């Protein structure tokens, strides 16, 4: 079996919330793709309920694209503690953490239901499993904990 980096990470040593660069891969034509760990809650200590995480996912899909160039995808971890962010090119973890912080501030304090994309039967594969209330409350909690641009020490942005 191929080795998966996230399964080699010691989840007892990280200090969430944080942004961590997982890897930068260079393709055959020189294009760089970066993979980031956007860890919102402490692994094995907490997890975001699916409806709230689902709504955060839909919002981050747009909000991070508004704040960072080259966003390819932002997908939740199955453990419900955060997201993978995949981008073309390179961004510093500080830049990504600032974009994440700004996005969560928008979710927590400005977003209304009408602003959440992809919440009907035509545009979402599980459209009944959303909660803006939960997304807002979790965003506020994450912001109050502070977002670090380092996974093993608190270096808040």
Secondary structure, DSSP 4 states (H G I P E B T S, - for coil): ----GGGTS-TTT--SSEEEEEEEEE-TTS-EEEEEEEE-S-TTT----HHHHHHHHHHHHHHHHHHSTTEEEEEE-TTSSEEEEEEES---HHHHHHHHHHHHHHHHHT--GGG-SS-STTT-TTTT---HHHHHHHHHHHHHH--BS-SSS--B-
